[in-house]
Amino acid sequence: MERILPVLRCPYTGLPLQAAGSTLLAEGQFYAIVDGIPCLVREDQLAEIDRHFQKQYDEQAAEKYDRAIDLLSVLGGCWAPAQRRRLARLLSPPKGMLLEVSVGTGSNLPYLTQTLGGTGLIVGIDLSQAMLKMAQRRAQSLSVPTYLIRADACRLPFADETFDAVFHFGGINMFGDIRQAIKEMVRVAKPGAPILIGDEGMSEKRRGTWLGRCAAKMNSLNLCRPPFAAIPWEDVEAFRLHWAWREQFYVFRFQKKRPGSQNEQHASTNVQAEVRRRIQGG
Ligand SMILES: C[S@@+](CC[C@H](N)C(=O)[O-])C[C@H]1O[C@@H](n2cnc3c(N)ncnc32)[C@H](O)[C@@H]1O
């Protein structure tokens, strides 16, 4: 933990944390480290919906999660590992520190490690201790140091502008505060850092197909819409909407805005090219 201690913050006050035996401490607030995983969450501060899903993952989902996702992806006509590899490549992180928000059982970690080229480090946060413990097992065979922390995506326990890239896939649709979670991912990213956010939500094309209707019956989360209104547009640039898992998941890929870079809309000088771009969705 020593390597990431300088960037850890109390999620409620923003104060730096200090190691004190098997706890982390900030101005009288103690956070336990359980099985090597710092728990930077206060249960009384969690939104009801986050508490609900945390319980579900802790008590029912963790053990079965990977098999269930593999099965669902085959039923949906794709292969989960190939989709995860594609998303890691789409993020295309520069070398340095990468944050995975809602790391779950760590299924994306091998692919994120590959894209880092075996350098840098990864920090994974999740609300479920059971999911984190599975990620911890997986992380043992990775070629980059990986630190796991129990934290709420809506209150990330890190200093501003810490990470060179931020990745989130699966979960945000049901977070207590979607807008706040995206704001937090942008806050902890360095200027210019790539950020990828994806979750269930079928494209219009997919909704109209037989497979799309089956997917909606199997899992109503597939009917979610991409949360465009929750993006802090003034703080992001190079935004693109992608689709993954045969258009069953929306994927936002953008960068944290660099100081001095103009808003894209105002920077655009070639109106014809901009009209073409908007029509073609490029
Ligand atoms: C569908 S799983 C996705 C796991 C992993 N990202 C993947 O690609 O397989 C959703 C994860 O989000 C976590 N989660 C739910 N609410 C959260 C919150 N408010 N903060 C952090 N993690 C949360 C759950 O514990 C669970 O591990």
The ligand as an SDF file (V2000), in Angstrom:
LIG
                    3D

 27 29  0  0  0  0  0  0  0  0999 V2000
  -21.8200   -5.9000  -13.1570 C   0  0  0  0  0  0  0  0  0  0  0  0
  -20.4950   -5.8920  -12.0030 S   0  0  0  0  0  0  0  0  0  0  0  0
  -19.1500   -5.4330  -13.0530 C   0  0  0  0  0  0  0  0  0  0  0  0
  -17.8250   -5.9470  -12.5710 C   0  0  0  0  0  0  0  0  0  0  0  0
  -16.6390   -5.7440  -13.5400 C   0  0  0  0  0  0  0  0  0  0  0  0
  -16.4050   -4.3430  -13.8180 N   0  0  0  0  0  0  0  0  0  0  0  0
  -16.8120   -6.5000  -14.8270 C   0  0  0  0  0  0  0  0  0  0  0  0
  -16.5800   -5.9200  -15.9140 O   0  0  0  0  0  0  0  0  0  0  0  0
  -17.1160   -7.7050  -14.7800 O   0  0  0  0  0  0  0  0  0  0  0  0
  -20.8400   -4.4170  -11.0830 C   0  0  0  0  0  0  0  0  0  0  0  0
  -19.8680   -4.1570   -9.9560 C   0  0  0  0  0  0  0  0  0  0  0  0
  -20.1260   -2.8340   -9.4580 O   0  0  0  0  0  0  0  0  0  0  0  0
  -19.9360   -2.8440   -8.0540 C   0  0  0  0  0  0  0  0  0  0  0  0
  -20.6310   -1.6700   -7.4940 N   0  0  0  0  0  0  0  0  0  0  0  0
  -21.9620   -1.4570   -7.3960 C   0  0  0  0  0  0  0  0  0  0  0  0
  -22.2120   -0.2500   -6.8490 N   0  0  0  0  0  0  0  0  0  0  0  0
  -21.0010    0.3190   -6.6010 C   0  0  0  0  0  0  0  0  0  0  0  0
  -20.5780    1.5720   -6.0620 C   0  0  0  0  0  0  0  0  0  0  0  0
  -21.4500    2.4990   -5.6740 N   0  0  0  0  0  0  0  0  0  0  0  0
  -19.2560    1.8060   -5.9520 N   0  0  0  0  0  0  0  0  0  0  0  0
  -18.3530    0.8840   -6.3580 C   0  0  0  0  0  0  0  0  0  0  0  0
  -18.6820   -0.3050   -6.8940 N   0  0  0  0  0  0  0  0  0  0  0  0
  -19.9930   -0.5910   -7.0130 C   0  0  0  0  0  0  0  0  0  0  0  0
  -20.4970   -4.1940   -7.6240 C   0  0  0  0  0  0  0  0  0  0  0  0
  -20.0350   -4.5630   -6.3600 O   0  0  0  0  0  0  0  0  0  0  0  0
  -19.9910   -5.0990   -8.7540 C   0  0  0  0  0  0  0  0  0  0  0  0
  -18.7480   -5.6560   -8.4620 O   0  0  0  0  0  0  0  0  0  0  0  0
  1  2  1  0
  2  3  1  0
  2 10  1  0
  3  4  1  0
  4  5  1  0
  5  6  1  0
  5  7  1  0
  7  8  2  0
  7  9  1  0
 10 11  1  0
 11 12  1  0
 11 26  1  0
 12 13  1  0
 13 14  1  0
 13 24  1  0
 14 15  1  0
 14 23  1  0
 15 16  2  0
 16 17  1  0
 17 18  1  0
 17 23  2  0
 18 19  1  0
 18 20  2  0
 20 21  1  0
 21 22  2  0
 22 23  1  0
 24 25  1  0
 24 26  1  0
 26 27  1  0
M  CHG  2   2   1   9  -1
M  END
$$$$
